[in-house]
Amino acid sequence: MLANAIARYTDLNRALGMRFQVDEAMLKAFHRHAGEVDLAAISPEVVVAFLQPRHRVTSTWLMKHRALRRFYQHAITRGLVARSPVPTAVPRVTETFVPHIYSLEELQRLLGAVEAHQARPRCTIAAPTLRAVLLLLYGTGLRVGEALALRREDVDLRAGMILIREAKFYKSRHLPIGPRLTRVLTGYLDTVPAVRGRGLTACFVNLAGRPLPHYTLRHTFTSLCARVGVRGRLHDLRHTFAVHRLLAWYREGADVQRCLPQLSTYLGHARLACTQRYLTMTPELLDQASRRFETYAHVEVSHD
């Protein structure tokens, strides 16, 4: 049966050391769609209906297709099915999403509104906590999950370093942080007492003293953006960090091409191509790149 096959496949991948969260979620969604049926009885039409319920191909389509393709490949090797109902043709997906790169003025408006916003009834995040998290996300480009998983012992304020433990791809990395961000984190950790008991070392906690949930932070940030009239997502702070870092290098006259691998390592990317997806072309970035090219072209013409 489908549920049993999914459970065994999931257990196998976890035993091999994989987290398997995305594929597991996709396969469980497929089970809800197809129902509790015999694996061999699932038709290609059922799979197609699951892949594109709105008759358009998106990145989610690719994620579903990838998960099902691997699942059925496994099922075939185990003799559970004779053939796969997953379509072999993979259409091209055109990405239409463009992240919002926050301006310094927008960031100032967001941070300036934190105190009043968190004073509302039923807010579960203290203003100093929200402010520290947002500054950390912008100042380091951390993934939201990485920031919320930080423990107090991971933050070495004397050395100006933070340790990201086994993040994406099970990789850990030490990140240097600047003096201003160090002061922000020092002030925050001095203000918020360490919580004893389960999850006692969490760096960022809610008013109940529990580790800050991802969905609570995301909902709070969305509400804060609406309050000050700024559009964007929480994850866009990571994109903003990358673009602003690139801008700073251009303005400093640095060799940007030589610096990009450093940015990639800092962001925790396995490949430089992953970092390039974060470098949204803004007017400021285009202007700096154009100036750099004009200088380069002038030098080349002079040498000729």
Residue pairs with C-beta under 8 A, 6 or more apart in sequence:
1 36
1 37
1 38
1 39
2 30
2 31
2 34
2 35
2 36
2 37
2 38
2 39
2 42
3 31
3 36
5 39
5 71
5 75
5 80
6 24
6 27
6 28
6 30
6 31
6 71
9 27
9 71
9 74
9 75
10 20
10 23
10 24
10 27
12 74
13 20
13 23
14 20
17 170
19 170
22 63
22 67
23 66
23 67
23 70
23 71
26 63
26 64
26 67
26 68
27 67
27 68
27 71
29 50
29 64
30 50
30 64
30 67
30 68
33 46
33 49
33 50
34 42
34 46
34 50
39 75
39 80
39 81
40 80
40 81
40 82
42 85
43 85
44 85
44 86
44 87
46 85
47 68
47 85
47 86
47 87
48 87
50 64
50 68
51 61
51 64
51 65
51 68
51 87
52 61
57 91
57 92
57 93
58 93
59 93
59 95
61 91
61 93
62 90
62 93
65 86
65 87
65 90
68 86
69 84
69 86
72 81
72 84
72 85
72 86
73 84
75 81
75 84
76 82
76 83
76 84
98 280
99 232
99 233
99 235
99 236
99 239
99 278
99 280
100 231
100 232
100 233
100 236
100 239
100 240
101 236
101 239
101 240
101 243
101 244
101 280
101 282
102 110
102 138
102 230
102 232
102 236
102 237
102 240
106 228
106 230
106 232
107 138
107 240
109 228
109 229
109 230
110 134
110 224
110 225
110 228
110 230
111 131
111 134
111 135
112 228
113 224
113 227
113 228
114 127
114 130
114 131
114 134
114 224
115 127
117 123
117 127
117 220
117 223
117 224
117 227
118 125
118 126
118 127
118 130
118 220
119 127
123 207
123 220
124 206
124 207
124 208
124 216
125 206
125 207
125 212
125 216
125 217
125 220
126 192
126 206
126 207
128 187
128 188
128 191
128 192
129 188
129 192
129 204
129 205
129 206
129 212
130 217
130 220
130 224
131 184
131 188
132 184
132 185
132 187
132 188
132 204
133 147
133 148
133 204
133 212
133 217
134 221
134 237
135 181
135 184
136 142
136 147
136 181
136 184
136 185
137 144
137 147
137 234
137 237
137 238
137 241
138 237
138 240
138 241
139 177
139 178
139 180
139 181
139 184
139 241
140 147
140 162
140 175
140 177
140 181
140 241
140 266
141 237
141 238
141 241
141 242
141 245
141 266
141 267
142 164
142 238
143 167
143 168
143 235
143 238
143 268
144 214
144 217
144 218
144 234
144 235
145 167
145 214
146 164
146 167
146 268
147 204
148 204
148 211
148 212
148 213
148 214
148 217
149 165
149 167
150 162
150 164
150 202
150 203
150 204
151 165
151 201
151 202
151 203
152 189
152 194
152 201
152 202
152 203
153 201
154 162
154 163
154 164
154 165
154 203
155 162
155 163
155 185
155 189
155 203
156 162
156 163
157 182
157 185
157 186
157 189
160 176
160 177
160 178
160 179
160 182
161 174
161 175
161 176
161 177
162 174
162 175
162 177
163 172
163 173
163 174
163 175
164 172
164 173
164 174
164 175
164 268
165 172
166 172
167 173
167 268
168 268
169 270
171 268
171 270
173 265
173 266
173 268
175 266
177 185
189 203
192 205
194 200
194 201
195 202
195 205
195 209
195 210
199 205
199 210
199 211
202 210
202 211
202 212
204 211
204 212
205 211
205 212
206 212
206 213
206 216
217 234
218 233
218 234
221 233
221 234
222 233
222 234
225 231
225 232
238 267
238 278
239 278
239 280
242 263
242 267
242 275
242 278
242 279
243 278
243 279
243 280
243 282
243 285
245 263
246 256
246 263
246 279
246 285
247 284
247 285
247 288
249 256
249 259
250 256
250 285
250 288
250 289
250 291
250 292
251 288
256 292
260 272
260 275
261 272
263 275
264 271
264 272
264 274
264 275
267 274
267 275
267 278
269 275
279 285
